[in-house]
Amino acid sequence: MTPLPPGRQETPSLRRRVRPYLWVIMYAMLIVYGSLYPFGDWRMPPENLVAFLVAPWPRYVTRTDIATNILAYLPLGYLLAAVLRRRVGGLGAVMLATETGALLSLVMETLQMFVPGRVSSNLDILTNGAGVLAGALLFLLTRDHRWPGRALLAWRRRSFLPGRMIDAGLWLLALWALSQLSLQLPSLIAGNLRHPFIPFWRTLADFSLFKPQQALVYMLEITALGLFTATLVKPAQRVVPMLIAVFAAAVLLKFLAAAVLLKLSVLGRLLSLEALSGFALGLALLLLLLRGPTRRPYRAAFATLAAFVAAKAVDRVVSGAAEWPPFGENLFNVTGLAYLVSEIWPFLAMAYLLPLYLGSRRGGRAPVSR
């Protein structure tokens, strides 16, 4: 075999070395964008640039703001620790990542004094630093030679198909679960806690309150999620138990978001008859569709996602909420951003499935994963 030229031999290694740094830079740029938005009408601050560092704690602090600050900087801590670990070791990476993230937060809070409508806060620096620290510690816990990272990697190899494309699909599933931190969406998975919401016991007492179009939305979401999961797992694995695990994790996130960001008394409002009936019908439809002999349900998943998007649009028209809410929401807190992600997730999933479906048509068919 003729050896490759030296330059070509070094290219894959160079890419592997550079890629983590690119992820750090891209995410840091996202933080800069969110911190300095809307980038217009800059002004000179009315006071000393560092006065906010020694100012008293803000009079009004919301749990949403604290959660947003921590979660926004958590991925940065994870990425920084991944980059620094090879140079300074595990604990050194945690310390240096925390210091770097806190320095970025300090710079952003200082620059916010020049942006109208933004408020610099010493508490934000503290919570942002806590997010970086949590992300760096999370990196140490999920490394492949330690528990639980070793267990997660073994589960990935045992249950899911190999390949980077499948890894991308798993990240999409994780993105869907995280999007359920939104408190605006009207479902069991994403209960509408800030608007009138009817729990199932009230609907059973007065069935005229039941909204069938919402039940259809929930049914299609569960079915689409299950079919999407079926495209990722190995043929020997069962899809329904895995779907229930993903769904349970999302529900736990939803209840956690409701308890932390709002109050415990609203948790019962997550349960509606539309959501419960939609979940049951969605599982039944999923079992029916998985009985077919197709290689993997790419086409069924794509069609169900498209139907889910259409059903949501119809529900908004029927409910009198045709305007897309994100334009009226604060997209730079955790719930608003989660809402936006939940809105674009079906389109990301369809874009992911389309090349797989086209490739499966050229490559033949095999039994579906169950």
N, C-alpha and C positions, 0 to 999 in steps of 0.2 A: 504494500500500500504506500502510495506516495505521500510523504508528510505534508501537512499544510504549511503555508508560509508562516513565519513567526508572528507577524502582525495579526493574522487571522486566529492563531492559537490563543492570543491574549484577549481577544474581543469578548468572549463569554465571561471570563473572569473579571474583566474591567466592568462589564455591565452589572455583574453581581455586586461589585464593590460600590458602584455609583448609585444604584437604584435606591438603597435606603436613604441616602442623603437627599435624593430628589423628592422622596415622600415627605421627609422632614421639611424641606423648603416649601413644597406645595401646601402642606397643612399650616405652616407658619404664615404663609401668604393669605390663607383663608381666615386665620385669626385676625390678621391685620385688616383685612377687608371688613369683617364683622365689627371690629373695634372702632374703625374710623368712618364707617358709613354715616352719612351720605356724601362725604368728601367735598362738600360745597360750603361757601360763605364762611371760610375760616376767619377767626378773630383772634385778637390778642387777649390772653387771659387777664381778668381783672385783679389777680393777686399773684403772690409768689408761686413759681411753678411747683415747688415742693411743699406748699402749705397743706395740701390734702393729706400728706403722709402723717402729720402730727395732729390732724383734725380729730374731733370726737367721732365715734361710730355714727354712721347714718341713722337718723331718727326713725326712718321707716325702712325695714329690711324684709323683703318677701322671700318665702321659701323657694319660689320659682327662680328668682335671681341667683340665689345661692347654688341651687342645683344646676342652673345653666352654666355658671362660672366653673364649677367643678367638672362637669361633663365636657365642656368645650375644651378644656386643657388636658383632660385625661388621655386622649389619643396622642397628643404632643409628647407627654411624658413617656408613653409606651414606645413611640418611634425614636425619641432621643436615647432612651436606654438601650434600644436595639442597636443603634449606631455606636454608642460609646462603650458598650460592654466589652468589645474585643480590645479596646485600648486601655481601659482603666479597671476592668473587672466588674463583678456584679454590684457590690455595694458602692464602689466608686462611681459607677454609671448612674445609680439612683441619686446619689448626692449631686453629681454634676448636672444631671438632667433637671433636677429640682431647681438648682441655682439658675440654670439657663432659662427655664420656663418662667421663673419668678422675675428675672431680668426683663424678659420680653413683656410680661404683664406690666412691670413698672414703666417701661417705655410707652406702652399703649395707653395706660392710664394718664401719663403725663401729656401725651399728644391729644387726648380727648379734651383737655382743657381748651384747646384751640377750635374744637368742633361744636357748633351750636346744637343744643339738645342733648349732648352727652355730658355725663357727670363723672368726674374722677373720684375714686373712692379707695381708701386704704383697705377696706374690707374686701374689695374685689381682688386686690393683689394677694391677700391672704387666702381667699377661696380658690383663686386661680393656681396659686402655688400648691395648695392641697390637691387639686386635680392633677397637676404634673406629678406630684409624689405618688398618688394612687396609681397613675398610669405606669410609672416606672416600676413600682412594686408588682403590678399586674404582669409586667413583662417577665420579671424574675419567676413568678409563680407558673407561668405558662410555657417556660422553656421545655424543649422536648426531653431533657434528661432528668426532669424533676416532676413530682406530682404537684398539681393535677395535669400539667402540660403533657407528661408522658401518657397518661390515661386518655387525654383528649386526642392525641395523635394516634394511639392504638385504635380508638373508636372510629376515627376518620378512615383509617386503612381498612378496618374490618367491615364497616357498614356502607361506605360510599365508593363510587367508581373512582378510578385514578384519573389524574390529569389536572392541569391548571384551569381548564374550562369548568370542571366540576368545582374546583376551589372557588371560582368566581360565583357559581351558583350558590354555594354555601354562604358566601359573604352576602349575597342578595337575601337569603333567608334570614341571616342575622340582622340585616338592615331593616327587613320587614318587622322583625320582633322589636327592634329599638324604636321604630316609627310608632309603635303602639303606646309610647309615652305621651302621645298627644291626648289632650283632654277635650278636643273639639268634636271628634268624629262620633256619630250616633250608632254605636254597636256595643255588644258585649266585649269585643276585642278592644274597642276604642270608644268607651262610653262618653256620650255627650253630657259632661257634668256641669257645663256652664250655661246650659239652656234647658228649657222644660223637657224632662225625660220621664217616661212612665214605666215604673217597675211592673213586673208580670202580674203581681197580685191585684193591682188596680185594673189592668186590662181584662183579667178573668172576670172581675166583677162587672165590667162594662165593656163588652166585646166590640162596641162601636169605636173604641179607641185604637183598635188594632190597625196597623198600617201594613198591608200585604206587600207593597213595593219595597219597604225596608227589609222585610223577611227575605225577599228575593235577593236583595243586595248581599245580605249575610250568607245566604245559601251559596251564592256564586263565589264569594270570597273564600269560604272554606273549601269548596270544591277545587277552585283554581289553585289554592295553596297546596292542597293534597296532590294534585296532578303535577304541579311544579316540583314537589318533593320527590315524586315517583321518577322523574327524569334524572335524579342525582344518585339514588341508592342502587346498590348491587342487586342482581336478580334474586338472590337468596333472601333478601331482607323484605320485611313486610312494611308497606307504606303507612297504613292506618295508625299503628302504634307510634310510629315516628312523627306523623302529623299531630297526633294528640299530645306528644311531648313538646313539639314546637308551639302548639296552641296553648298548652298549659304554661309554658315559659312566658308567652306573651301576656296571658291573663295575669300572671303574677306581677309582671312589669306594670301592667295597667293598674292593678290594685295598689302596688307600691307607689306609683305616681299619684294616685288619688289620695292616698294616706299622707304622703310627704308634702305634696304641693297644695292640697286642699285640706280636707279634714275627714276623720273616720266616718262621720255620719252620712257621707254621700256614697259610701261603698255599695249600699244596697241598690242605688239607682243604676248600677252597671247592669243589672239583670232585667231585661225586657223580654216580653213574650215573642216579639219579632226576632230578637237575637237568639233566644233558646230554640225556637222552632226552625229558624234558618240554619243553625248549627246542626240540628238533627237531620234536616232534609239534605244539607250539604254533604254530610257523611254518607247518607244513603245513596245519593247521586254519585259520589266518589267511588263507592264500592261497585256500583253498577258499571261505571266507565272503566274501572280497572279489570273487569272480567274479559275484556277483549284481547285478541292475540297480537296486538301491535308491538313493535320493538320497544318503544317507550312512548308515552302519551304526549309527544310534542305537539301534535296537531290539536288534540283535545285540550291541552293546557293553554295553548295560544288562543283557541276559540273561546274558552271559558273566561280567560282574562279580558278578552275584548267584550264579551257579554257583561262581565262585571263592571267595566268602565261605562258601558251604555246604560246599565241599570242604575248606576249612581247618578248619571246625568238625568235620567227620567225621574228618579226620586227627588232630586233637587228642584226640578220643575214642578212636580206635584206638591212638594212641601213649600213652594214659594221662595226657595233659596237658590235661584239659578246662578247668582253671581258667585264666582270662585272666591271662597273666604280668605285664602292666604294674602290677597292684596289688602285686606283690612286687618290682618293680624301682624303682631310683632314677630318677624321671622328670626330674630336674633335672641330669642329665649328658647328653652328646651322644648316647650310644648308647641310653639309656633313652628319651629324647625322640624319637629317630628311630624306635624300635620302636613307640611310641605312634602316631606319624604314619603309619607303614606299616599299622597296624591300622585306622585310621579312613579311610585314603585311598580304599578302594573305595566307601565310603558317600558321601564327598564327590564322587567321580566320578559315582556314580549320581544324586545330587542335581543335579549339573551337567547330565547328559544328559537327564533326564526332561523339562524344559520344551522342550529342543531337539527331542526326539522328538515331543512333542505338537504343536509348531509345524510340524514337517515333514509331519505327517499332514494338517494343514490347508492347507499350501502346495504340495503336489504332490511329484513325484519327479523326480530327475535322475540321471545316471550317478554311481557312487561314485568317490571318489578312489582312485587306485592308486599 
